[in-house]
Amino acid sequence: MLDLKSAVVVVTGAGRGLGAALAISLADLGCKLILCGRNAAALADVGAQILARTGNSAEQVVVDLANMDSVKAALAEIHVRQPQVDVLINNGAMWLEASEQPHSSSEVLGVIDAALSGTYLLTQGLLPALKASKRPDIVTIGSISGLPNAPLHSVSLPFYAAKHGQLALADGLRQVLKGTPVRSLCVHPPYLEDISPLDEQWQQVPERQKGQKGTNRDVVEAVVFALTRPRHISLSSIVIDTDDGGLFS
Ligand SMILES: NC(=O)c1ccc[n+]([C@@H]2O[C@H](COP(=O)([O-])OP(=O)(O)OC[C@H]3O[C@@H](n4cnc5c(N)ncnc54)[C@H](OP(=O)(O)O)[C@@H]3O)[C@@H](O)[C@H]2O)c1
């Protein structure tokens, strides 16, 4: 099992939810975090929690993945702070529920641009810093909504398309990065209970039974497992199935 100690990890959408849980958990394992997100106060809060738990400070970079100027500025800031990045976790993505009313153009652009345009440009811009690492990984947090033939349920079409696109992004990266040390992994979570490593429920997750809801901890553990595999192995796709019989219906 590979050691994650001292790995430089960039996490998008790190101010809350799964991104914050990933950031705090990876900091607990000794990683140096670069927290990216739209909300500076939320990033500062997660940074303070990391400092209190580990004694290590986490860098914070404000970025709106749906705004390409913001992505460009964030890339410049990350390069100044860390010329080498070991792990990029593309977690930030805008949620949009299905609606009987037409979606506004800002909703559609927000969803597609955050998940695809901004995520792609951030990844492309960080590739030189990843290639400077001895253990580079790109982790894309997709969704079971992004799997082939997944049912729509309450998910809007733009979100469904964006998550299918993120799977294509992760797959395409694997082809482009063949022959380089960079691995591209995609994790597909089901509908999650939003818990934090700071919550008591976090400790009780291992006691859950088949059929119970998945949590942020289950995704964090899948990501850590994938990242710590020997370098010749890529767990290219991890589908987290909470007793849907593989049908996600
Ligand atoms: N929760 C679930 O049930 C579930 C299931 C499957 C997959 N996922 C995926 O897991 C990832 C994390 O989601 P979540 O569970 O924490 O809940 P979420 O409510 O979907 O959170 C979205 C995250 O992305 C960030 N984000 C949204 N738009 C952004 C933008 N334009 N620029 C930068 N960051 C942006 C948000 O940060 P702000 O604080 O700036 O809004 C937040 O951290 C997402 O990719 C989501 O699609 C979640």
The ligand as an SDF file (V2000), in Angstrom:
LIG
                    3D

 48 52  0  0  0  0  0  0  0  0999 V2000
  -24.2540   14.2200   -2.6530 N   0  0  0  0  0  0  0  0  0  0  0  0
  -24.6030   13.2240   -3.4460 C   0  0  0  0  0  0  0  0  0  0  0  0
  -25.5870   12.5250   -3.2160 O   0  0  0  0  0  0  0  0  0  0  0  0
  -23.7460   12.9110   -4.6600 C   0  0  0  0  0  0  0  0  0  0  0  0
  -24.0250   11.7730   -5.4100 C   0  0  0  0  0  0  0  0  0  0  0  0
  -23.2520   11.5040   -6.5250 C   0  0  0  0  0  0  0  0  0  0  0  0
  -22.2130   12.3400   -6.8990 C   0  0  0  0  0  0  0  0  0  0  0  0
  -21.9800   13.4570   -6.1450 N   0  0  0  0  0  0  0  0  0  0  0  0
  -20.8850   14.3450   -6.5660 C   0  0  0  0  0  0  0  0  0  0  0  0
  -20.0160   14.5830   -5.4870 O   0  0  0  0  0  0  0  0  0  0  0  0
  -19.4000   15.8570   -5.6360 C   0  0  0  0  0  0  0  0  0  0  0  0
  -19.5500   16.6670   -4.3510 C   0  0  0  0  0  0  0  0  0  0  0  0
  -20.8920   16.9620   -4.1400 O   0  0  0  0  0  0  0  0  0  0  0  0
  -21.4990   17.0890   -2.6840 P   0  0  0  0  0  0  0  0  0  0  0  0
  -22.0090   15.7690   -2.3260 O   0  0  0  0  0  0  0  0  0  0  0  0
  -20.5200   17.6850   -1.7530 O   0  0  0  0  0  0  0  0  0  0  0  0
  -22.7340   18.0410   -2.8270 O   0  0  0  0  0  0  0  0  0  0  0  0
  -23.0790   19.2260   -3.8040 P   0  0  0  0  0  0  0  0  0  0  0  0
  -24.1150   19.9980   -3.1780 O   0  0  0  0  0  0  0  0  0  0  0  0
  -23.3800   18.6450   -5.1300 O   0  0  0  0  0  0  0  0  0  0  0  0
  -21.7310   20.1130   -3.7670 O   0  0  0  0  0  0  0  0  0  0  0  0
  -21.1550   20.5880   -4.8700 C   0  0  0  0  0  0  0  0  0  0  0  0
  -19.7380   21.0160   -4.5310 C   0  0  0  0  0  0  0  0  0  0  0  0
  -19.1990   21.5600   -5.7130 O   0  0  0  0  0  0  0  0  0  0  0  0
  -18.8940   22.9240   -5.4890 C   0  0  0  0  0  0  0  0  0  0  0  0
  -19.2490   23.7150   -6.6690 N   0  0  0  0  0  0  0  0  0  0  0  0
  -20.4460   23.8140   -7.2630 C   0  0  0  0  0  0  0  0  0  0  0  0
  -20.3710   24.6720   -8.3080 N   0  0  0  0  0  0  0  0  0  0  0  0
  -19.0900   25.1040   -8.3360 C   0  0  0  0  0  0  0  0  0  0  0  0
  -18.3910   26.0020   -9.1610 C   0  0  0  0  0  0  0  0  0  0  0  0
  -18.9800   26.6720  -10.1490 N   0  0  0  0  0  0  0  0  0  0  0  0
  -17.0850   26.2380   -8.8980 N   0  0  0  0  0  0  0  0  0  0  0  0
  -16.4510   25.6100   -7.8760 C   0  0  0  0  0  0  0  0  0  0  0  0
  -17.0650   24.7480   -7.0550 N   0  0  0  0  0  0  0  0  0  0  0  0
  -18.3630   24.4930   -7.2850 C   0  0  0  0  0  0  0  0  0  0  0  0
  -19.7060   23.3560   -4.2830 C   0  0  0  0  0  0  0  0  0  0  0  0
  -19.0660   24.4160   -3.6510 O   0  0  0  0  0  0  0  0  0  0  0  0
  -19.8260   25.7760   -3.2100 P   0  0  0  0  0  0  0  0  0  0  0  0
  -19.6850   25.7850   -1.7250 O   0  0  0  0  0  0  0  0  0  0  0  0
  -19.0210   26.8400   -3.8800 O   0  0  0  0  0  0  0  0  0  0  0  0
  -21.2390   25.7190   -3.6880 O   0  0  0  0  0  0  0  0  0  0  0  0
  -19.6840   22.0900   -3.4510 C   0  0  0  0  0  0  0  0  0  0  0  0
  -18.4900   21.9720   -2.7330 O   0  0  0  0  0  0  0  0  0  0  0  0
  -20.0610   16.5040   -6.8420 C   0  0  0  0  0  0  0  0  0  0  0  0
  -19.2670   16.2770   -7.9940 O   0  0  0  0  0  0  0  0  0  0  0  0
  -21.3580   15.7440   -6.9490 C   0  0  0  0  0  0  0  0  0  0  0  0
  -21.9150   15.7640   -8.2510 O   0  0  0  0  0  0  0  0  0  0  0  0
  -22.7060   13.7620   -5.0360 C   0  0  0  0  0  0  0  0  0  0  0  0
  1  2  1  0
  2  3  2  0
  2  4  1  0
  4  5  1  0
  4 48  2  0
  5  6  2  0
  6  7  1  0
  7  8  2  0
  8  9  1  0
  8 48  1  0
  9 10  1  0
  9 46  1  0
 10 11  1  0
 11 12  1  0
 11 44  1  0
 12 13  1  0
 13 14  1  0
 14 15  2  0
 14 16  1  0
 14 17  1  0
 17 18  1  0
 18 19  2  0
 18 20  1  0
 18 21  1  0
 21 22  1  0
 22 23  1  0
 23 24  1  0
 23 42  1  0
 24 25  1  0
 25 26  1  0
 25 36  1  0
 26 27  1  0
 26 35  1  0
 27 28  2  0
 28 29  1  0
 29 30  1  0
 29 35  2  0
 30 31  1  0
 30 32  2  0
 32 33  1  0
 33 34  2  0
 34 35  1  0
 36 37  1  0
 36 42  1  0
 37 38  1  0
 38 39  2  0
 38 40  1  0
 38 41  1  0
 42 43  1  0
 44 45  1  0
 44 46  1  0
 46 47  1  0
M  CHG  2   8   1  16  -1
M  END
$$$$
